[in-house]
Amino acid sequence: MASVRIREAEEGDCGHILRLIRELAEYEKLSDQVKISEEALRADGFGENPSYRCLVAEVFSAPGEPQGPRMVGYGLYYFTYSTWKGRNVYLEDIYVTPEYRGQGIGSKIIQKVAQVALDQGCSQFRLAVLDWNHRAMALYKALGAQDMTETEGWHAFRFEGEAMRKLAGK
């Protein structure tokens, strides 16, 4: 297996991250929902008050191979707050390209997010997964995550677009 490095994303990575975001959306059969641009990723993640942080997974070629490091995955996360538990990390996206799955890269990204969460004094690390993605659910459970739908009956909701405008009176 080639050498893998998990590192904090840099502003210059935004084009590669956007490519991976689009691949994830295609995998989840939700490509039509991707509206973000490389410029927005740059502004929102690397400005004065970043809205998110991101880890990237790079694979390095074996000695003698001409190709340099390739970005093969990412984990985009941000901080939230629980009135019951305090500071939290929410992992919005985790994705590893298909040819590199099963090599522990996703687990390494999750482990790094857990390290960041603990370093930042977080009490929880949350994420969501589509109900058909049994492979991801099995991984999260194997790593020790609780399925909040099973254990507590939580359901996720969101307001967007017209519903949000109507709610806000706009």
C-alpha positions in Angstrom: 0.0 0.0 0.0 1.2 3.5 -0.8 2.0 5.9 2.0 -1.0 8.0 3.3 -0.9 11.3 5.1 -3.9 13.1 6.7 -3.4 16.8 7.0 -5.2 20.1 7.5 -6.5 21.4 4.2 -4.9 24.5 2.7 -6.5 27.2 0.7 -4.9 25.9 -2.5 -6.7 22.6 -2.0 -10.2 24.0 -2.6 -10.3 22.9 -6.2 -9.5 19.3 -5.3 -11.9 19.4 -2.3 -14.7 20.6 -4.6 -13.9 17.7 -7.0 -14.2 15.2 -4.1 -17.4 16.9 -2.9 -18.9 16.4 -6.3 -17.8 12.7 -6.3 -19.5 12.2 -2.9 -22.7 13.8 -4.1 -22.7 11.5 -7.1 -22.1 8.5 -4.9 -25.0 9.6 -2.7 -27.2 10.2 -5.8 -27.6 13.9 -4.8 -25.4 15.6 -7.5 -28.1 18.1 -8.3 -27.8 19.5 -4.8 -24.2 20.7 -5.0 -24.3 24.5 -5.4 -21.0 25.4 -3.7 -18.2 26.9 -5.7 -14.4 26.8 -5.2 -14.5 30.5 -4.4 -17.1 30.0 -1.7 -15.1 27.1 -0.2 -12.1 29.4 -0.1 -13.9 32.3 1.5 -15.8 30.2 4.0 -13.0 28.0 5.1 -9.9 30.2 4.9 -11.1 33.7 5.7 -10.9 35.7 8.9 -13.6 33.7 10.6 -13.8 30.2 9.0 -17.1 28.4 9.0 -15.5 25.0 8.6 -12.2 23.1 8.8 -11.2 20.3 6.5 -8.7 17.4 6.6 -7.4 15.9 3.4 -6.0 12.4 2.7 -3.1 12.2 0.4 -1.5 9.1 -1.1 2.1 9.2 -2.0 3.5 7.2 -4.9 5.9 4.5 -4.3 9.6 5.3 -4.9 10.4 5.5 -8.6 6.8 6.4 -9.6 6.6 9.7 -11.3 3.3 10.9 -9.9 3.4 13.1 -6.7 0.9 13.0 -3.9 -2.8 12.5 -4.9 -5.7 13.7 -2.8 -8.0 10.7 -2.3 -10.3 11.8 0.5 -11.4 14.5 2.8 -13.3 15.1 6.1 -15.0 18.5 6.4 -16.1 19.5 9.9 -17.2 22.4 12.1 -17.9 23.2 15.7 -21.4 23.2 17.2 -22.8 23.5 20.6 -25.0 21.2 22.7 -27.0 22.8 25.6 -26.7 19.5 27.4 -23.1 18.6 26.7 -21.3 21.8 25.5 -18.9 22.1 22.6 -19.2 19.5 19.8 -17.6 18.7 16.4 -19.9 17.8 13.5 -18.4 15.9 10.6 -20.4 17.2 7.6 -18.7 15.0 5.0 -16.2 12.2 5.0 -15.3 10.7 1.6 -12.6 8.4 0.2 -12.4 7.7 -3.5 -13.6 4.2 -4.4 -10.2 2.8 -5.4 -8.8 3.7 -2.0 -11.7 2.4 0.2 -11.0 -0.5 2.5 -7.4 0.7 3.3 -8.2 2.5 6.5 -8.1 6.0 5.1 -11.6 6.8 6.3 -10.8 5.5 9.8 -7.7 7.7 9.9 -9.7 10.8 8.9 -12.3 10.0 11.7 -9.5 9.4 14.2 -8.0 12.7 13.3 -11.3 14.5 13.8 -11.7 12.8 17.2 -8.2 14.1 18.1 -9.2 17.6 17.1 -12.4 17.3 19.1 -10.6 16.3 22.2 -7.9 19.0 21.7 -10.6 21.6 21.4 -12.5 20.4 24.6 -15.4 18.9 22.8 -17.7 16.4 24.5 -19.2 14.9 21.3 -18.3 14.1 17.7 -21.4 13.8 15.6 -22.1 12.9 12.0 -25.0 11.7 9.8 -25.2 8.9 7.2 -27.8 8.0 4.6 -30.0 5.0 5.6 -28.8 2.9 2.7 -25.1 3.3 3.4 -24.7 0.2 5.5 -21.0 0.0 4.9 -20.4 3.4 6.4 -22.8 2.6 9.3 -20.9 -0.6 10.1 -17.6 1.4 10.1 -18.9 4.0 12.5 -20.3 1.4 14.8 -17.1 -0.6 14.7 -15.2 2.6 15.7 -17.6 3.1 18.7 -20.3 5.5 17.4 -23.8 5.2 18.7 -26.7 5.2 16.1 -28.9 8.0 17.6 -31.9 6.9 15.6 -31.7 3.4 17.1 -30.8 4.4 20.7 -32.8 7.6 21.2 -35.1 8.0 18.2 -33.7 11.3 16.9 -34.7 12.4 13.4 -32.9 15.1 11.5 -34.8 18.0 10.0 -33.8 21.1 7.9 -35.4 24.2 6.6 -34.1 25.5 3.2 -35.0 27.6 0.3 -38.6 28.7 0.1 -39.5 27.1 3.5 -36.8 29.1 5.2 -37.8 32.3 3.5 -41.4 31.8 4.4 -40.5 31.1 8.0 -38.4 34.3 8.1 -41.2 36.3 6.5 -39.1 37.1 3.4 
